[in-house]
Amino acid sequence: MNATAVSAEWRDLLRLLPGYDPFAQADGCWFDPDAAKLALDFIAECVTHVEGALAGRPFELEPWQRSFVANLMGWKRTDELGRPVRRYKEALLYVPRKNGKTPLAAALALYVFFCDGEAGQQDYVAAANREQANMLFRQCKGMIQNDRRLSKRCRVYGGNGMGGHSRSIVKPADNSFLHVISADADSKHGGNSHLVVIDELHAQPSRDLVDTLTTSTASLNRKQNLTIYITTADFNRPSICNEKHALACAVRDNRGDRAAPGFAPHFLPCVYEALPTDDWKSPETWKKANPNLGVSVSLEYLERECKKAQDTPAYENTYRRLHLNQKTETDTRAIPMDRWDAAPGPAPLVTDAETFRAHEERLAGRSCFGGLDLSTTTDISACPFVFPDGQGGYDVLPYFWVPREGARRRELRDRVPYETWARLGLVRFTEGDVIDYDVIRADLNLLRERFHVREIAADRWNATQLITQLQGDGFEVVAYGQGYKDMTAPTKELIKLVVEGKLRHHGHLVLRWMAANTATEQDAAGNLKPSKKKSTERIDGIVGVIMALGRALLAGGGDGPTLTFW
């Protein structure tokens, strides 16, 4: 059927996905109502709920779910071999928690497995860990067990516990299988995949499993392979989840413009989210982000959680990310990143070695205080310097060192591009697989020739030898505690400076990443300190800034420039 010949009823259904018009990028594709109806009928007649009050009852799709299924399974195109196949190769189902995305993904996986007519299917359901992977498998297994027709056509193996079992569904008649795997499994997967479903994409520790599985769908021998990503929002950081979300938003907003970003007729975006400008306390915003509000999402529950987020600021970001699909910098907000980004200080922004040197030259001769956070010998080490301006404000120049060996391993663990940052000159690699303190010592001595380094605060537990060496070099090095006693005042001062636009960080990419990661913990007396345990990723540079601010505050904010060159 030609796309223009689709009935008004189908058109209205297909256009229910937020902001997306599948007709705008039809680009030679057509809609087959019979194919869409087959998928919808399969779910209505063969799929049941498997847990809770609805267990055993038919899976009745909500209108938005019907739209997603009809679009995904109903649109067709002609492939390069002249075969009619599904239009969509990838889809993102991006909805907040408790909106039924996992049961819907399980139903779609079973439809493909039983109804695609593809012999020898290699289908994979993947998640970040065994427990999460088992959740989707439990849905598939329960749906099969509740329908005698499906049970007769396959064998189900494993999945009786929360993890540790081999979980597979096998269809002997055509040698097909659906297998559950996780990113923490030891072996590699993905030979000639037909279907890939990746649950909770935001929780993937790296892009490796996703890339392994998606590249395994490249064979022309597979007529209409399909990858479905399902997830809630990730933190605001570099990740495979945010990469797919950005693509989905670009496709949604493209409107059929071949020359603009997001022209991808093969990608189906289903994105339910509240925008940063939406009032997160408003029921209208809750409704916008939660398509199953009043169905599987309790209005009373959201009211209670929203009230909790208002009464407990540390819970606000958790509520907004999980229930409104708003990207947040961390679970517990410490540094307001809108204010951080609004006042970086004098141009240029620090994006490479050249722009960093420009600020070094601008600050040459100025008095400064350093904060040396060595972390462990195998991780990133930081020593930012703060330069008081004599008027209550500060410039910041951060220096970072990372062991060269194992940088790729740390990229996977921390989900950040250390090697790229090193090429840009924003971090320095030291040789070997542990940090070379001699390099840090030599670099700090070179910096003393450029700046008037009044003091360096250093963590007394991790830097004993280096403290002694630097003191022998003539530095005034002060052992600095990491507890509430020493950290409270400068942590509060850091937040105050950011809010007032008085911390000139120059947009340094690495320091910004750490600022966005930073969470704090507070005791009963209201004392505050940065928390490496609660923070999403590394915060060494921010810890160093706080330590340096602590010494500057004790010195009365510094004395401003000692030399001027302008």
C-alpha positions as MATLAB code, in Angstrom:
seq = 'MNATAVSAEWRDLLRLLPGYDPFAQADGCWFDPDAAKLALDFIAECVTHVEGALAGRPFELEPWQRSFVANLMGWKRTDELGRPVRRYKEALLYVPRKNGKTPLAAALALYVFFCDGEAGQQDYVAAANREQANMLFRQCKGMIQNDRRLSKRCRVYGGNGMGGHSRSIVKPADNSFLHVISADADSKHGGNSHLVVIDELHAQPSRDLVDTLTTSTASLNRKQNLTIYITTADFNRPSICNEKHALACAVRDNRGDRAAPGFAPHFLPCVYEALPTDDWKSPETWKKANPNLGVSVSLEYLERECKKAQDTPAYENTYRRLHLNQKTETDTRAIPMDRWDAAPGPAPLVTDAETFRAHEERLAGRSCFGGLDLSTTTDISACPFVFPDGQGGYDVLPYFWVPREGARRRELRDRVPYETWARLGLVRFTEGDVIDYDVIRADLNLLRERFHVREIAADRWNATQLITQLQGDGFEVVAYGQGYKDMTAPTKELIKLVVEGKLRHHGHLVLRWMAANTATEQDAAGNLKPSKKKSTERIDGIVGVIMALGRALLAGGGDGPTLTFW';
ca = [
       0.000    0.000    0.000;
       1.286    3.472   -0.896;
       1.990    5.671    2.115;
      -0.496    8.249    0.843;
      -3.266    5.615    0.643;
      -3.274    4.763    4.352;
      -6.682    5.128    5.973;
      -7.338    8.010    8.347;
      -7.722    5.569   11.260;
      -4.277    4.067   10.694;
      -2.740    7.497   10.068;
      -4.036    8.779   13.394;
      -2.673    5.730   15.200;
       0.746    5.862   13.541;
       1.175    9.525   14.441;
       0.599    9.054   18.174;
       4.301    8.799   19.014;
       5.455   12.137   20.516;
       6.620   14.603   17.865;
       7.257   11.917   15.233;
       5.579   11.689   11.840;
       6.523    8.385   10.141;
       5.161    9.674    6.837;
       7.676   12.553    6.720;
      10.586   10.200    6.047;
       8.663    7.448    4.244;
      11.161    7.800    1.371;
       9.814    4.978   -0.827;
       8.522    2.938    2.119;
       4.902    1.871    2.447;
       2.583    0.909    5.241;
       1.114   -2.611    5.270;
      -1.952   -2.625    7.568;
      -2.162   -6.428    7.435;
       1.372   -6.757    8.827;
       0.594   -4.272   11.589;
      -2.659   -6.037   12.414;
      -0.916   -9.409   12.602;
       1.449   -8.098   15.272;
      -1.316   -6.396   17.224;
      -3.504   -9.512   17.048;
      -0.642  -11.766   18.183;
      -0.151   -9.687   21.321;
      -3.893   -9.470   21.980;
      -4.516  -13.192   21.527;
      -1.281  -14.881   22.654;
       0.366  -12.611   25.218;
      -0.651  -12.220   28.844;
       0.616  -10.368   31.867;
       2.829  -12.531   34.049;
       2.912  -10.783   37.427;
       0.927   -8.590   39.766;
      -2.826   -8.137   39.860;
      -3.102   -8.645   36.084;
      -1.172  -11.936   35.962;
      -2.736  -14.321   33.466;
      -4.934  -11.672   31.857;
      -4.551  -10.624   28.200;
      -1.985   -7.925   27.451;
      -4.226   -5.073   26.302;
      -2.062   -2.478   24.581;
      -2.576    1.191   25.311;
      -2.928    3.493   22.266;
       0.709    4.645   22.448;
       1.855    1.012   22.603;
      -0.369    0.104   19.657;
       1.221    2.973   17.731;
       4.724    1.754   18.494;
       3.922   -1.841   17.489;
       2.020   -0.815   14.341;
       4.814    1.468   13.183;
       7.560   -1.024   13.957;
       5.917   -4.027   12.321;
       3.680   -2.435    9.691;
       6.036   -0.272    7.656;
       7.794   -1.957    4.721;
      10.504   -1.165    2.187;
      12.316   -2.917   -0.641;
      15.860   -3.973    0.238;
      18.864   -4.016   -2.084;
      18.001   -7.534   -3.241;
      14.481   -6.485   -4.166;
      12.834   -8.201   -1.190;
       9.975   -6.607    0.790;
      11.245   -6.218    4.358;
      10.525   -4.190    7.474;
      11.343   -0.518    7.134;
      12.784   -0.069   10.617;
      16.144   -1.587   11.548;
      16.441    0.153   14.912;
      13.991    1.514   17.471;
      14.365    3.363   20.760;
      11.660    2.906   23.410;
      12.501    5.722   25.832;
       9.984    5.933   28.672;
      10.224    6.414   32.457;
       9.985    3.600   34.974;
       6.787    1.586   35.426;
       5.385    2.444   31.995;
       5.452   -1.179   30.859;
       8.402   -1.016   28.502;
       9.871   -4.382   29.578;
       6.638   -6.401   29.060;
       6.128   -4.635   25.716;
       9.666   -5.489   24.606;
       9.122   -9.113   25.672;
       5.891   -9.284   23.663;
       7.646   -7.901   20.579;
      10.537  -10.351   21.006;
       8.088  -13.260   21.073;
       6.220  -11.941   18.037;
       9.431  -11.812   16.006;
      10.518  -15.207   17.329;
       7.259  -16.993   16.489;
       5.863  -15.053   13.532;
       8.716  -13.645   11.435;
       9.037  -16.760    9.281;
      12.820  -16.556    9.561;
      14.516  -19.925    9.946;
      17.527  -20.308   12.200;
      16.894  -17.110   14.124;
      19.631  -15.989   16.502;
      17.781  -13.629   18.801;
      19.342  -11.947   21.825;
      17.929  -10.150   24.830;
      20.726   -8.215   26.505;
      21.080   -6.185   29.669;
      23.831   -4.672   31.786;
      23.879   -7.487   34.339;
      22.448  -10.953   34.929;
      19.705   -9.788   37.277;
      18.420   -7.177   34.834;
      18.612   -9.618   31.918;
      16.573  -12.136   33.885;
      13.739   -9.633   34.350;
      12.995   -9.520   30.629;
      13.515  -13.271   30.282;
      10.994  -13.880   33.088;
       8.463  -11.910   31.068;
       9.138  -13.958   27.923;
       9.071  -17.249   29.819;
       5.870  -16.412   31.701;
       4.091  -15.310   28.533;
       4.988  -18.603   26.845;
       3.900  -20.683   29.832;
       0.535  -18.894   29.911;
      -0.263  -19.811   26.283;
      -0.524  -23.457   25.307;
       0.045  -22.738   21.610;
       3.356  -21.016   22.242;
       4.457  -23.634   24.772;
       3.980  -26.425   22.238;
       6.235  -24.744   19.703;
       9.321  -24.206   21.860;
      11.406  -25.326   24.802;
      12.399  -22.986   27.596;
      15.667  -23.512   29.454;
      16.812  -21.887   32.694;
      15.667  -18.696   34.296;
      14.394  -20.242   37.516;
      16.538  -18.003   39.709;
      17.583  -14.368   39.650;
      20.807  -15.168   37.838;
      23.465  -17.712   37.093;
      21.369  -19.905   34.777;
      21.606  -20.319   31.048;
      18.386  -18.750   29.800;
      17.228  -19.691   26.311;
      14.075  -20.334   24.352;
      14.583  -22.832   21.527;
      12.287  -23.557   18.580;
      13.431  -26.967   17.238;
      11.181  -26.900   14.170;
      13.289  -24.245   12.430;
      16.456  -24.294   14.554;
      15.850  -20.864   16.114;
      16.745  -19.605   19.564;
      16.214  -16.570   21.788;
      19.030  -16.245   24.303;
      19.491  -13.898   27.262;
      22.919  -12.401   27.891;
      24.423   -9.617   29.983;
      27.357   -7.235   29.733;
      29.019   -8.877   32.736;
      29.075  -12.286   31.013;
      32.511  -13.676   30.209;
      31.936  -14.680   26.589;
      31.336  -12.731   23.407;
      28.085  -13.011   21.517;
      26.482  -12.150   18.244;
      27.248  -14.312   15.228;
      24.429  -13.639   12.775;
      21.729  -11.946   14.821;
      18.158  -11.555   13.647;
      16.748   -9.733   16.679;
      18.567   -7.784   19.400;
      16.690   -6.313   22.356;
      18.800   -4.284   24.771;
      17.066   -3.608   28.073;
      17.930   -0.551   30.208;
      20.462    0.797   27.747;
      21.487    3.510   30.215;
      22.967    0.870   32.544;
      25.408   -0.578   29.977;
      28.930   -0.172   31.424;
      30.324    0.566   27.951;
      29.274    0.374   24.327;
      31.119   -2.914   23.736;
      28.219   -5.361   24.087;
      25.910   -3.074   22.109;
      28.429   -2.740   19.283;
      29.117   -6.483   19.262;
      25.436   -7.298   18.913;
      24.432   -4.571   16.477;
      27.338   -5.267   14.124;
      26.243   -8.915   14.090;
      23.049   -7.867   12.250;
      24.924   -6.848    9.096;
      24.395  -10.046    7.088;
      22.291   -9.834    3.921;
      21.293  -13.398    4.706;
      19.021  -11.892    7.356;
      16.097  -10.274    5.549;
      14.829   -7.920    8.239;
      16.964   -7.916   11.337;
      15.927   -5.571   14.090;
      17.487   -3.913   17.147;
      15.251   -2.494   19.890;
      16.713   -0.337   22.660;
      14.570    0.159   25.762;
      15.612    2.465   28.563;
      14.928    5.242   30.993;
      17.074    8.377   30.901;
      20.800    8.238   31.561;
      22.839   10.796   33.447;
      24.097   13.702   31.344;
      27.411   12.162   30.284;
      29.042   10.533   27.261;
      27.298    7.150   26.858;
      25.814    4.821   24.257;
      22.390    5.561   25.749;
      22.702    9.308   25.276;
      24.098    8.723   21.800;
      20.976    6.761   20.782;
      18.713    9.278   22.507;
      20.324   12.128   20.573;
      19.820   10.211   17.323;
      16.189    9.465   18.196;
      15.492   13.140   18.931;
      17.151   14.180   15.673;
      15.045   11.685   13.709;
      11.894   12.813   15.498;
      12.593   16.470   14.721;
      13.844   16.028   11.146;
      10.485   16.401    9.346;
      11.791   14.759    6.178;
      14.700   17.086    5.402;
      17.361   14.991    3.671;
      20.016   17.674    4.195;
      19.391   18.029    7.951;
      20.595   15.823   10.808;
      18.299   12.954   11.687;
      17.188   11.875    8.235;
      17.131    8.157    9.032;
      14.010    6.410    7.695;
      15.203    3.148    9.249;
      15.139    4.436   12.883;
      11.912    4.557   14.932;
      11.963    6.998   17.886;
       9.503    6.595   20.743;
      10.629    9.261   23.215;
       8.551   10.200   26.230;
      10.283   12.793   28.381;
       9.838   16.080   30.186;
      11.930   18.918   28.825;
      14.336   20.835   31.083;
      12.016   23.838   30.792;
       8.953   21.877   31.963;
       7.729   22.329   35.527;
       8.680   19.020   37.126;
       6.166   19.588   39.919;
       3.211   19.885   37.539;
       0.793   16.966   36.910;
       0.732   18.048   33.257;
       4.448   17.340   33.055;
       3.945   13.940   34.701;
       1.302   13.115   32.093;
       3.531   14.261   29.247;
       6.403   11.993   30.322;
       4.369    8.970   31.463;
       2.093    7.575   28.738;
       0.809    4.879   31.105;
      -0.146    7.316   33.854;
      -3.246    5.911   35.527;
      -2.670    2.500   33.908;
       0.606    1.038   35.195;
       1.898    4.274   36.761;
       0.048    5.391   39.873;
      -0.851    9.075   40.070;
      -0.839    8.887   43.872;
       2.653    7.385   43.762;
       3.987   10.226   41.573;
       2.351   12.763   43.882;
       4.116   11.225   46.893;
       7.458   10.973   45.108;
       7.229   14.549   43.837;
       6.456   15.776   47.366;
       9.452   13.779   48.628;
      11.672   15.394   45.971;
      10.520   18.864   47.035;
      11.077   18.139   50.717;
      14.393   16.331   50.142;
      16.496   18.186   47.540;
      18.974   15.312   47.363;
      16.161   13.140   45.916;
      15.061   15.660   43.270;
      17.370   14.460   40.505;
      16.525   10.815   41.148;
      12.829   11.602   40.812;
      13.288   13.682   37.663;
      15.499   11.131   35.906;
      13.556    7.958   36.731;
       9.996    9.291   36.597;
      10.186   12.181   34.111;
      13.051   10.947   31.890;
      14.983   14.164   32.400;
      18.745   13.754   32.085;
      20.423   14.874   35.282;
      24.066   15.370   36.101;
      23.982   12.980   39.071;
      21.474   11.439   41.459;
      22.076   14.008   44.190;
      22.665   17.474   42.844;
      25.676   19.317   44.246;
      26.861   21.818   41.617;
      24.167   23.593   39.568;
      25.444   22.939   36.058;
      23.245   25.578   34.453;
      25.105   28.166   36.537;
      28.460   26.470   35.868;
      27.906   26.686   32.121;
      26.564   30.222   32.262;
      29.747   31.811   33.646;
      32.938   30.143   32.436;
      34.976   33.354   32.551;
      36.990   35.085   29.841;
      37.218   33.505   26.390;
      38.421   31.205   24.981;
      36.814   28.053   26.361;
      39.385   25.384   27.167;
      38.923   22.644   24.588;
      42.549   21.872   23.737;
      46.152   22.613   24.711;
      46.266   25.898   22.786;
      43.258   27.417   24.544;
      44.570   26.177   27.885;
      47.936   27.855   27.270;
      46.152   31.115   26.524;
      44.825   31.152   30.078;
      48.173   30.105   31.497;
      49.724   33.137   29.829;
      46.910   35.387   31.040;
      47.416   34.251   34.638;
      51.226   34.227   34.592;
      52.717   35.728   37.727;
      49.478   35.564   39.715;
      49.252   34.165   43.243;
      47.507   30.806   43.476;
      46.689   27.896   45.751;
      46.800   24.248   44.640;
      44.776   21.207   45.650;
      46.584   17.897   45.037;
      44.278   14.862   44.895;
      46.300   11.789   43.954;
      43.460    9.273   44.294;
      45.049    5.829   43.739;
      48.192    5.004   41.785;
      46.223    3.583   38.828;
      43.603    6.329   38.455;
      43.510    9.946   37.378;
      45.364   12.412   39.600;
      44.561   16.089   39.744;
      46.065   19.333   40.957;
      43.887   22.333   40.133;
      45.079   25.822   41.062;
      42.752   28.628   42.124;
      43.817   32.231   41.521;
      42.103   34.785   43.817;
      41.298   38.090   42.116;
      41.165   40.098   45.373;
      37.425   40.770   44.821;
      35.928   37.486   45.985;
      36.317   35.626   42.705;
      38.710   32.971   41.418;
      40.220   31.686   38.195;
      40.825   27.940   38.011;
      43.486   26.051   36.049;
      43.297   22.265   36.524;
      46.083   19.808   35.727;
      45.453   16.071   35.305;
      47.697   13.007   35.012;
      46.674    9.485   33.921;
      48.835    6.336   33.508;
      49.156    5.574   29.799;
      48.936    1.795   30.191;
      45.380    0.745   30.844;
      43.925    4.041   29.581;
      41.523    2.109   27.386;
      40.456    0.022   30.377;
      39.809    3.180   32.350;
      37.849    4.607   29.413;
      35.501    1.626   29.627;
      35.205    1.843   33.401;
      34.751    5.616   33.672;
      32.959    5.960   30.296;
      35.073    8.949   29.331;
      37.519    9.558   26.464;
      40.845    9.710   28.318;
      42.827    9.002   25.132;
      41.044   11.789   23.265;
      41.596   14.192   26.143;
      45.283   13.271   26.157;
      45.544   13.990   22.404;
      43.893   17.362   23.022;
      46.373   18.142   25.789;
      43.759   18.298   28.546;
      45.287   15.435   30.526;
      48.865   14.182   30.581;
      49.748   10.524   30.209;
      52.553    9.180   32.359;
      54.330    6.043   31.206;
      53.448    2.682   32.732;
      50.328    1.339   34.391;
      50.641    3.361   37.629;
      50.900    7.097   38.047;
      54.439    8.439   37.957;
      54.751   10.824   40.908;
      58.093   12.047   39.581;
      56.291   13.456   36.529;
      53.782   15.252   38.738;
      56.596   16.622   40.881;
      58.536   17.859   37.843;
      55.419   19.464   36.334;
      54.585   21.264   39.569;
      58.109   22.643   39.753;
      57.740   23.990   36.212;
      54.426   25.613   37.155;
      56.128   27.363   40.073;
      58.264   29.198   37.528;
      55.113   30.501   35.869;
      52.870   31.227   38.863;
      53.345   32.397   42.434;
      52.269   29.166   44.175;
      51.578   30.155   47.776;
      50.439   26.752   49.089;
      49.466   23.290   47.907;
      46.892   21.365   49.916;
      47.380   17.594   49.677;
      45.463   14.603   50.996;
      47.568   13.441   53.934;
      46.787    9.763   53.335;
      47.739    9.357   49.668;
      50.592   11.801   49.204;
      53.047   11.367   52.094;
      56.163   10.792   49.992;
      55.297   13.404   47.393;
      54.489   15.932   50.118;
      57.938   15.414   51.590;
      59.614   15.762   48.181;
      57.679   18.907   47.276;
      58.496   20.458   50.630;
      62.147   19.700   49.910;
      61.720   21.526   46.590;
      60.603   24.622   48.474;
      56.817   24.330   48.203;
      54.582   25.168   51.137;
      52.589   21.904   51.222;
      49.801   21.495   53.777;
      48.324   18.088   54.686;
      44.598   18.454   54.144;
      41.843   16.233   55.562;
      38.933   14.892   53.522;
      36.373   14.936   56.341;
      33.627   17.387   57.223;
      35.944   19.483   59.399;
      38.161   20.624   56.522;
      35.803   20.245   53.564;
      32.544   21.874   54.702;
      33.450   25.559   54.368;
      35.199   25.329   50.978;
      32.494   23.000   49.560;
      29.810   25.528   50.422;
      32.044   28.301   49.071;
      32.485   26.449   45.771;
      28.722   26.133   45.298;
      28.253   29.804   46.250;
      30.929   30.913   43.766;
      29.336   28.895   40.959;
      25.871   30.318   41.680;
      27.242   33.873   41.741;
      29.299   33.367   38.575;
      32.559   34.071   40.385;
      34.367   30.803   39.634;
      36.062   31.261   36.256;
      36.738   27.679   35.136;
      37.036   28.582   31.430;
      34.865   25.670   30.352;
      37.644   23.089   30.789;
      36.116   19.868   29.409;
      37.586   17.493   31.984;
      36.789   19.705   34.958;
      33.238   20.193   33.687;
      32.771   16.429   33.464;
      33.896   16.092   37.077;
      31.678   18.969   38.207;
      28.692   17.259   36.612;
      29.571   14.027   38.423;
      29.843   15.585   41.855;
      27.486   14.556   44.626;
      27.760   15.572   48.261;
      26.936   14.010   51.602;
      25.724   15.862   54.662;
      25.715   15.062   58.368;
      23.036   15.868   60.929;
      24.695   19.193   61.742;
      24.488   20.369   58.129;
      28.174   19.862   57.370;
      28.893   19.113   53.730;
      31.599   17.368   51.748;
      32.016   15.883   48.245;
      31.244   12.175   48.132;
      33.236    9.929   45.817;
      30.961    7.079   46.871;
      27.748    8.819   45.791;
      29.136   10.583   42.724;
      28.408    8.961   39.372;
      31.988    9.055   38.098;
      35.341   10.648   39.003;
      35.426   13.976   40.862;
      39.155   14.312   41.667;
      39.461   17.727   40.021;
      36.553   19.172   42.010;
      37.948   17.727   45.245;
      41.237   19.471   44.401;
      39.454   22.780   43.759;
      37.698   22.509   47.132;
      40.993   21.817   48.915;
      42.648   24.752   47.174;
      39.714   27.005   48.075;
      40.043   25.853   51.672;
      43.611   27.157   51.874;
      42.725   30.350   49.998;
      39.885   31.058   52.451;
      42.215   30.606   55.417;
      44.628   33.047   53.779;
      41.848   35.600   53.532;
      40.961   34.981   49.896;
      44.441   35.638   48.597;
      46.063   38.917   47.718;
      45.204   39.128   44.041;
      47.907   39.429   41.400;
      51.528   39.801   42.377;
      52.532   40.715   38.824;
      50.516   42.058   35.939;
      51.195   41.711   32.248;
      48.302   43.669   30.770;
];
